[in-house]
Amino acid sequence: MSSHGVRISYAVQAVPGGRTKPLGTADALLCALRVRTDWSGKKFTVCNGDNLYSQGVLKQLRETGHPGALIDYDGTRSGSRNRKSSSLRFLKRTGTAT
């Protein structure tokens, strides 16, 4: 545990044969859940390293009250994908995937 009270865990995501890079975020999450079985059934947030989220945005995400909510960037509102923080929106799942 760090001095800030944050515990960091690592999982290794394999690169499948015939590929030059791992499969993606969903596969990375599956690898993490295999390592951290204590996460099963609990709430947590997945953040990709190429996006920087402010504390305010993460707080809003936590407080949405919608399981499975996610952050999406609307590039059409900001005019540029480089100005992500000015164009955040939250999405919620309304149905069940089949």
VENKANOR-V194311 format. One record per run of one state. SS is the DSSP state (helix for helix, strand for strand, loop for the rest). FROM is the first residue (numbers start at 1). TO is the last residue. Records with the same first field share a line. If there is no record, write none. Layout:
SS=FROM-TO, FROM-TO
This chain:
loop=1-24, 36-36, 40-54, 64-69, 74-74, 79-80, 92-98
helix=25-35, 37-39, 55-63, 75-78, 81-87
strand=70-73, 88-91
